């Protein structure tokens, strides 16, 4: 990827996303910028750039998972870049945490996704690049440009490489129907819905399948897997209804305990994630997991932003 004629820019990384930033820089053909994060005994930390960024476009790579510390680190990075006279500050957030709190679904609750959008703007960010938000309306929470990328750019080629016959796309809940329907339309295959009722957060009370999965190879589409209760319950239900095989494509591997154990014990043949969140499948004892990198997708987006090119024409499905 040529960056010869691009305006001057630098890429920096937060603590937990350095693996992603290094891969992005490799695709861009640039070096990762030097930055120092100092930790104090009481848990406080400070951020400083170890090279001049005056007049530069600065890209700060940081997923907000685990949520609180990484979000605060990103906010301090933005503030430090603004005070160091960066020309523009772009937050590259492969996984946007707090996104599940996107509305008032009961009285007297916060809307954390809007609050985080406000915090980023007040800190001084000029643009946000993220991927597969939990809800599309979160884009409207920002009063600055937001580039919303789609993991389908790497997932679709993977699905096609499997050469599965009698393919069916499924969604584990009604809320993900739009996302799953985009895959079904592109791949020209049927869509199956799961209707679930929750007892409480992260606990599914019951679930039913709407559609025919008998003798089908099913691929469940979702944006994230947290405790894996929903995705594994859906997979087991598909198999009980006669499915030949069940796989899952999920953009973000949150994978809180006991997710790995549930996946291993489930009917899932395979669960495919992007590397938006670092996930060590050996360390987490999850041999069914497959990790696909989205670093090139983000690198290409950075190149397009720098050269003022269209981003939307790079999407396979929208």
C-alpha positions in Angstrom: 0.0 0.0 0.0 1.7 3.2 -1.1 1.7 6.2 1.3 4.3 8.2 -0.7 1.9 11.1 -1.6 -0.2 11.1 1.6 -0.1 14.2 3.8 2.1 13.8 6.9 0.5 11.6 9.5 1.5 9.4 12.5 -0.1 6.3 14.1 0.0 5.8 17.8 -1.4 3.0 20.0 -2.9 2.6 23.4 -1.6 -0.2 25.7 -4.0 -3.0 24.8 -4.3 -2.3 21.1 -0.6 -2.2 20.2 -0.8 -5.6 18.4 -3.4 -4.0 16.1 -1.6 -0.7 15.6 1.7 -2.5 14.6 -0.2 -4.6 12.0 -1.9 -1.5 10.6 1.4 0.3 10.4 2.9 -2.7 8.5 0.1 -2.5 5.9 0.6 1.3 5.6 4.4 1.0 5.4 5.0 3.4 8.3 6.5 3.1 11.8 4.4 3.1 14.9 4.8 6.4 16.8 6.6 6.6 20.1 4.4 7.2 23.1 4.9 6.8 26.9 2.2 5.8 29.4 3.3 6.3 33.1 1.4 4.5 35.8 1.3 5.7 39.4 0.8 3.6 42.6 -2.8 4.7 43.1 -3.9 3.5 39.6 -3.7 6.9 37.9 -1.7 7.1 34.7 -0.4 9.8 32.4 0.2 10.0 28.6 3.0 11.7 26.7 4.1 11.6 23.1 7.8 11.0 22.7 8.1 12.8 19.3 6.8 15.9 17.7 3.3 15.8 16.2 2.9 19.5 15.6 1.0 19.9 12.4 0.5 16.2 11.9 -2.7 14.1 11.4 -2.6 11.8 14.3 -4.3 8.4 14.4 -4.8 6.9 17.9 -5.6 3.2 17.8 -7.4 1.9 20.9 -10.3 -0.4 21.5 -12.2 0.4 24.6 -12.0 -3.1 26.1 -11.5 -3.7 29.0 -13.8 -0.7 29.1 -12.9 1.9 31.8 -9.0 2.0 31.8 -8.7 1.9 28.0 -11.4 4.6 27.5 -9.6 6.9 29.9 -6.3 6.1 28.3 -7.8 7.1 24.9 -9.2 10.3 26.3 -5.8 11.3 27.7 -4.1 10.4 24.4 -6.6 12.7 22.6 -6.0 15.5 25.1 -2.2 15.2 24.9 -2.3 15.3 21.1 -4.5 18.4 21.1 -2.2 20.2 23.5 0.8 19.1 21.3 -0.7 21.0 18.3 -1.7 18.0 16.2 -3.4 19.2 13.0 -6.2 16.6 13.4 -6.9 13.8 15.8 -8.6 10.6 14.6 -9.6 7.9 17.1 -9.4 4.4 15.6 -11.6 2.3 17.8 -12.0 -1.3 16.4 -14.3 -2.2 19.3 -16.4 0.6 20.7 -17.3 -0.4 24.2 -20.4 0.8 26.2 -22.4 0.5 23.0 -25.0 -1.8 24.5 -26.3 1.1 26.6 -27.7 3.0 23.6 -31.2 3.9 24.8 -33.5 4.2 27.8 -35.0 0.8 27.9 -36.3 1.3 31.5 -36.6 4.3 33.8 -33.7 6.1 35.4 -30.8 4.5 33.4 -27.9 6.1 31.7 -27.2 6.2 27.9 -23.5 5.3 28.1 -22.9 5.2 24.3 -24.0 8.9 24.0 -21.9 9.9 27.1 -18.8 8.3 25.5 -19.4 10.0 22.2 -19.6 13.3 24.1 -16.4 12.6 26.1 -14.5 11.9 22.9 -15.7 15.1 21.3 -15.0 17.2 24.4 -11.5 15.7 24.6 -10.8 17.0 21.1 -11.1 14.2 18.6 -11.9 15.3 15.0 -13.0 12.0 13.6 -13.8 8.4 14.7 -13.2 5.2 12.8 -14.9 2.2 14.3 -16.3 -1.2 13.2 -19.7 -3.0 13.6 -21.3 -0.9 16.3 -23.8 -2.7 18.5 -26.5 -0.4 17.1 -26.4 1.7 14.0 -28.1 4.7 15.6 -24.9 5.3 17.7 -23.4 6.9 14.6 -26.0 9.7 15.2 -24.7 10.3 18.8 -21.6 11.9 17.3 -21.4 15.6 16.1 -18.1 14.8 14.3 -17.5 12.6 11.2 -17.7 8.9 12.0 -16.5 6.1 9.6 -18.4 2.9 10.4 -16.6 -0.1 8.9 -18.1 -3.6 8.4 -16.5 -6.9 9.3 -18.4 -8.4 6.4 -15.4 -7.3 4.3 -13.4 -10.1 5.8 -16.2 -12.5 6.8 -17.8 -12.8 3.4 -14.7 -14.1 1.7 -14.2 -16.6 4.6 -17.8 -17.9 4.2 -17.3 -18.3 0.5 -14.1 -20.2 1.1 -16.0 -22.8 3.1 -18.0 -23.9 0.0 -21.0 -24.9 2.1 -24.1 -26.2 0.3 -27.6 -25.5 1.6 -26.4 -22.4 3.4 -28.7 -20.6 5.8 -27.9 -17.3 7.6 -29.3 -16.9 11.1 -29.5 -14.2 13.7 -29.5 -15.1 17.5 -32.1 -12.4 18.2 -34.5 -10.1 16.4 -32.2 -7.1 17.0 -29.6 -8.5 14.7 -32.0 -9.2 11.9 -30.9 -6.2 9.7 -27.2 -7.3 9.9 -27.9 -10.9 9.2 -30.3 -10.0 6.3 -27.5 -8.1 4.6 -25.4 -11.3 4.5 -28.3 -13.4 3.4 -29.1 -11.0 0.5 -25.5 -10.9 -0.6 -25.0 -14.7 -0.5 -28.5 -15.3 -1.9 -29.6 -17.7 0.8 -32.5 -17.9 3.3 -32.6 -16.1 6.6 -33.6 -17.7 9.9 -34.5 -15.8 13.1 -34.2 -16.7 16.7 -36.6 -15.1 19.1 -35.2 -14.9 22.7 -36.5 -13.7 26.0 -34.1 -12.7 28.7 -34.5 -13.3 32.4 -31.9 -10.6 33.0 -28.7 -9.2 31.4 -26.5 -12.1 30.0 -29.2 -14.7 30.9 -31.5 -16.1 28.3 -34.8 -17.5 29.6 -36.0 -19.2 26.4 -35.5 -19.2 22.7 -37.4 -20.4 19.6 -36.4 -20.7 15.9 -38.4 -19.0 13.2 -37.6 -20.7 9.9 -36.4 -24.0 8.4 -32.9 -25.3 9.2 -33.3 -29.0 8.6 -30.4 -30.4 6.6 -28.9 -26.9 6.3 -25.5 -25.5 7.1 -26.2 -22.6 9.4 -24.1 -19.6 10.0 -25.2 -17.3 12.9 -24.3 -13.7 12.5 -23.8 -11.4 15.6 -21.8 -8.3 16.5 -20.2 -9.6 19.7 -20.1 -12.6 22.0 -19.9 -11.8 25.8 -20.7 -14.8 27.9 -21.8 -16.9 24.8 -25.1 -17.8 26.4 -27.2 -16.6 23.5 -25.0 -17.8 20.7 -24.5 -21.3 22.1 -28.2 -21.7 23.0 -29.1 -20.7 19.4 -26.5 -23.2 18.0 -27.9 -26.0 20.1 -31.4 -25.2 19.1 -30.5 -25.2 15.4 -29.0 -28.7 15.8 -32.0 -29.9 17.6 -34.1 -28.7 14.7 -32.1 -30.8 12.2 -29.3 -28.5 11.1 -26.3 -30.3 9.4 -23.7 -27.9 10.9 -23.7 -24.6 12.8 -21.0 -21.9 12.8 -21.0 -18.4 14.2 -19.5 -15.2 12.8 -19.1 -12.5 15.5 -17.2 -9.3 15.1 -16.0 -8.8 18.6 -14.6 -11.5 20.9 -15.5 -10.1 24.3 -15.7 -13.7 25.6 -16.2 -13.2 29.3 -16.1 -16.3 31.5 -17.6 -18.9 31.1 -17.8 -18.2 27.3 -15.0 -20.5 26.2 -16.4 -23.4 28.1 -19.9 -22.8 26.7 -18.5 -22.7 23.1 -16.5 -25.9 23.6 -19.5 -27.7 25.0 -22.0 -26.4 22.3 -23.1 -27.6 18.9 -20.9 -25.0 17.2 -18.5 -26.4 14.7 -16.5 -23.2 14.7 -16.8 -19.6 15.9 -15.1 -16.9 13.9 -14.0 -13.5 15.3 -12.1 -10.5 14.1 -9.0 -9.4 16.1 -10.7 -6.1 17.2 -10.2 -7.4 20.7 -7.2 -9.5 21.5 -8.2 -13.1 22.0 -5.8 -15.9 22.7 -7.7 -19.0 21.9 -5.0 -21.2 23.3 -4.8 -19.2 26.5 -8.6 -19.2 26.8 -8.8 -22.9 25.9 -11.1 -22.3 23.0 -10.0 -24.5 20.0 -13.2 -23.8 18.1 -12.3 -20.2 17.7 -10.9 -18.8 14.4 -9.4 -15.2 14.4 -9.4 -13.1 11.2 -7.4 -9.9 11.1 -9.1 -6.6 10.2 -5.9 -4.6 10.3 -5.7 -4.2 6.5 -9.3 -3.0 6.5 -8.4 -0.2 9.0 -5.1 0.6 7.2 -7.0 1.0 3.9 -9.5 3.3 5.6 -6.7 5.4 7.0 -5.2 5.7 3.6 -8.5 6.7 2.1 -9.1 9.3 4.8 -5.7 10.8 4.2 -6.1 10.9 0.4 -9.7 12.2 0.6 -11.1 9.1 -1.2 -14.5 7.5 -0.8 -14.7 4.8 1.9 -18.1 3.5 1.1 -17.1 2.0 -2.2 -14.8 -0.4 -0.4 -17.7 -2.2 1.4 -18.9 -5.5 0.2 -22.2 -5.1 2.0 -23.6 -2.1 3.9 
